[in-house]
Amino acid sequence: MKILITGGLGYLGSKLVLALKGHEVEVFDKPNDIRKIAQLKKAIKGKDIVYHLAALAELSYTDAHPQETYEVNILGVNNVAKICAEQKVLLNFVSTCCIYGNPLETPSIEGRLINPSDTYAMSKAAGEYVVKMWGLAKGLKYNILRFGTVYGGSINKNMRSDMAIQKFVKAAIENLPITITGDGNQARNFIHIDDLVRALVLVTDKGIVGETINLGGNERTTINEIARILGITEIVHSAPRKDDFIDQSVSLEKAKNLLGWEPLIKFEDGLKAMLLWLQS
């Protein structure tokens, strides 16, 4: 397959490039821009599949820059979807399990209720509908892949240093206190980067088309639990984030049935391995 990965130089994309061995893979990343149609058309031309990973994803940044978030995470998706539809290219659109927010039903199942509460999740939910619009109107072939919160070592230790887990691990290494927003009982289905990349490869290898799939972890882990595993005892609590959600429990049944996939790396093992990787 001829595959294009937008955001292919990033935290996840760089590992996906390496994992898609046997395919002809190209990368679309900075200084290129998904807001520029001509650049995208040239990059997508002749491809069989596009994995669209490029996005603004740091929560504090998206909250502070809603216009840019709209331009990149919604208009940018529209550009990619439109060109893929015109050129008959399969689009694997990366979304997020955060669109379930504080879940309206448990577990959160694809095709059911969503409840996004922050700017990033709202932009991803909008992106999903944009992709579906092009599928309905112009026959775009697509998959929507909803990721859990990703952690683990990539190819560069400085990638995604904005993420909470990276900050906690760094604090553990340097024996520094950490700040937790709220009471620390917020739970997430953290997914190890290697488990996630394995799932993304299976989507292509198994020829999946027209599906929305949760790709999260199968453990419900709180922020306080992360601090415990890392041995951090000096904790400062700050006010809860205004748009944070408390719980998360996503169903992985569809991923198991369609891909024969489930997470293999236990969260505590993956976190300790990440600590060793950043220490090395």
N, C-alpha and C positions, 0 to 999 in steps of 0.2 A: 504494500500500500504506500501511496505518496501522502504523507501526513504533515500538516502544519500545526505547530503549537504556538498560540499567542501567549506571551508571558513565559516563553520557554527558557529564559535565562534566570527565572526566579526560583524561589525556595522549593516549590513542588515541580515546576516545569523542567528544571534542570535535571532532576532525577527521572522524570518521565521520558525525557529524550534518551537517556541511557538505557532505560528499560524496554523501549520499543525497538530493540535490536531485530534485524531482519526486515525492517521497514525503511523506506526512504524518508527521513525526517528532516524538516526545516523548521527554523525558529523565527518568530516575529516578535521582536521586543525592542525596547528603547535603543537608539533614538527614534525608531519607527513609532507610529501613533495610530491606534485603532480609530481615532476620530478623522483620519485622513483617508478618504475613499480610494484615491489613486494608489496609495501604498498597499492597501489591503487587497485591491483587485489584482495587483501584480503578484502578491504573495500567495493568494488563494488559487490563482489560475493553474489548472492542471492537477490539482490535488484531489484525493479521494475523500479525505477526512480532515476536519479541523477540530482540534481540542482548544476550546476558548477558555484560557485561564487568566488572561490579562484583565486586571480590575484594580480599583482602589479598594483595599480591604482593611486598613487600619481604622478601628472604630472611632478613635478620637479625631482622626483626620477627616473621615467622611462626615462626622457630625459637624465639624467646623467648616467644611467646604461642600455644602449640599449641591451647589451649582456644578462644580467640577465632578462630583460624584454622579450627578445626572448625566453629564456629558460623556463620561467614560463608561459607567456601569449600565446605562440605559441606551443613550444614543449610539455609543460604541458597539453595544450588542446588536442594535438594529442594523448598523453598517455590516457587521460580520454575517448576520442572518440573511440580509438582503442579497449579499454577494454569493453566499453559499446556495441560496435558493436559485439565483440566476444561473449559477455554474453547476448545479446538480451535485453539490458536495455535502456529505454528511457532517452535521454539526453536533459535536459533543459539548454541550454548554455546562460549565461549572457553576452550580448554585451552592446553597448552604442549608444545612439543617437548622440554622438560626431563624429561618423563615417561619418555623413553628412557634417561636417565641415561648412565652408561658403556654404550654400546650393546652389546647381546648379539648383534647381527648388523649388518652394514653393507652398504648404507645402511639406515636405519631406515624401515620401511614401515608404513603404517597397517594395522591389523588383525593385526599381528604382535607381536613381543615388546616389552614395556616393562620398565623397570628404574629407577623413580624412587628418588632417593637423599636428597632433602631434603624438609623439611616442606611447602613450597609445592607441589613436584611431586607429592608423595603426596596432598595435598588435591585437586589437580586430577585426578589419576587416579581418586580416589574419586568426584569430581564427575561424571566421565564415566560411571562405572557407575551412579550415581544417575539420570542422564538416560536411560541405556539401560534401566534398571529401569522407569521410567515409560513408555517406549516399548513395552516388552514387556507390561507389565501393563494399561496403559490407552490404548495406541495413540497416545502422544505422537509428534508429528512433530518431528524434530530434525536438526540437523547438529552435529558436533563439529569445531571448528576449532583445530588445534594450531599455535600461533604460535612462531616462532623468537624470539630475543632482539631486541627492537625498539629502534631508535635513530632519531635525526633530529629536526628541529624540529617542535614542535606550535604551539599558539596562545598559549602562555605559557611563558616561559623558565624559570620556577621549577618546572614540572611534572616529576615523577620525578627530582628532583635526587639521589635515593638510588642511581640506577643507575650502574654502573661507568663507562660511556662518558661520562655527564654529568660525573662527577667528573674524569675524565681531561681532557676538553676544558676544563673550568674551570681545572685545574692548568696546562694549556698556555697559556691566556690570561693567567694571573697569574704565569707563570714559576715555578711551585712544584714541588717534588718530588712523586712519587706513590708510593703503597704498593701493591704487587702481592702477593697471597697466593700462596704456592707459587712455582714456577719461571716462571710466566707462559706456559707452553706449553698452557694450557687453550684449547681451540678451541670456537667456536660458529658457528652459521649465522645471523649477524646479518641482520635484515631491516629495510629502511628503512620508516619509518612510512607514506610515501606509496604504496609498493608494496603494503604490507599493506592499507591502506584500499581501494585499487583492487580487491584480491582480495575483500574483504568485500562491496563493492558488487556484484561479479559473482555472488556466491553468491545474492543476491536477484534480480538481473536475469535470471539463467539458470534460476531456479526450482529450485535444488538442494535435495533433501530426502533424508534418510536416509544421509548420507555422513560419514565421518571423513576430514579433509583436512589434510595438512601444509602450512603456509604459512610457510616459512622462507626464508632466503637461499640462494643457490646457490654461495656462497664459504665456505670453511672458514678462519676468521680467528682467530689467537691473540691473547691479551692483549698479549704482547710486540709483536706487529705493530701494534696500536693505538698503543702508545707511540712506535714508530718513525715512523708516519705523522704523528703530532702533533709530532714533533721533541722529545720528552721524553727527556732523558738522565739526569736525576737520579732514580734509582729505588731504593726501599727494598723489600726482600723480607721478608714476614712468613710465619708458619707457614701451611701450607695450610688452607683451610676444611675442617672435619671431614666435611662432606657434599658437597663439591664433586665434580664429575665432569670428566674430562680431555678427552674427545673428543666430537664430535657430527658426524653426517653423515646428514641426513634426505633421503629421496627426495621429489622434487617432481613425479614423473610423474603422479600422480593429479590434482594441481592443473592441470597442463598439459592433460591429457585432458578433464577435466570443465569447467574454466573457461576454457581457452585462455589461461592466465595463467602468467607466470614473472616473476621480479624483473628490473627494467630498470635499476635504479640500482646501479652498482658501489660496493662498500663504501668504497673510498678516496675516491671522488668524493662520496659521501653524507656521509662523516665530515668532509671539508674544508668542505662546504657547511654542516654543522652548526656547525663552528667559526666560520665567518663570521656565521652567524645569531646565535650567542650573543655575538659581539663587537659586533654592530650596536646 
